[in-house]
């Protein structure tokens, strides 16, 4: 049985994506407007980092799962 309560820390490949659609190019507008979607951790992997400050050898959560952000850019 492990003396720590959390999963061990390890190396991971984080897959992220950002898609941007420039609306002003389609409409021919002089003002800039764009829509975007950004997604991080697409594989939905929990990532744990070592707790370097503590003496227990435990880990801390860094990325708990997938996150998606929708937005509008005005330029």
C-alpha positions in Angstrom: 0.0 0.0 0.0 1.3 3.5 -0.9 1.9 6.0 1.9 0.4 8.8 -0.3 -3.3 9.3 -1.0 -2.9 10.9 -4.5 -1.8 9.3 -7.8 1.9 9.6 -8.6 3.3 12.4 -10.8 4.4 11.6 -14.3 5.0 13.0 -17.8 2.1 13.7 -20.1 1.4 15.0 -23.5 -1.3 17.7 -23.4 -3.3 18.0 -26.6 -4.9 21.4 -27.1 -6.6 23.2 -30.0 -7.6 26.7 -30.9 -9.9 27.5 -33.8 -10.5 31.2 -34.9 -13.0 32.4 -37.5 -12.5 36.0 -38.7 -16.0 37.3 -39.3 -14.8 40.7 -40.6 -13.1 39.1 -43.7 -16.4 37.4 -44.6 -18.6 40.5 -44.1 -16.0 43.0 -45.5 -16.3 45.2 -42.4 -13.6 47.7 -41.6 -13.9 46.8 -37.9 -12.4 43.5 -36.8 -14.5 40.8 -35.3 -13.6 37.2 -34.8 -15.1 34.2 -33.0 -12.9 31.5 -31.4 -13.0 28.2 -29.5 -10.0 27.1 -27.4 -9.9 23.6 -25.8 -7.2 22.4 -23.5 -6.5 18.8 -22.4 -8.6 17.2 -25.1 -7.7 13.7 -23.9 -9.1 14.6 -20.4 -6.1 13.3 -18.5 -5.7 14.2 -14.8 -2.2 15.6 -14.3 -0.5 15.6 -10.9 2.7 17.5 -10.0 5.0 16.6 -7.1 4.5 18.6 -3.9 8.1 19.9 -3.7 7.5 22.0 -0.5 6.0 19.2 1.6 7.8 16.3 3.3 5.1 13.8 2.6 6.2 13.0 -1.0 2.6 13.6 -2.1 1.3 15.2 -5.3 -0.9 18.2 -6.2 -3.6 18.4 -8.9 -2.4 20.6 -11.9 -5.0 19.9 -14.6 -8.1 18.1 -13.5 -9.6 17.6 -16.9 -10.8 19.1 -20.2 -11.6 22.8 -20.4 -13.3 24.6 -23.3 -13.4 28.4 -23.8 -15.6 30.2 -26.3 -15.0 33.9 -27.1 -15.3 36.9 -29.3 -12.3 39.1 -30.3 -12.9 42.8 -31.3 -9.9 44.4 -32.9 
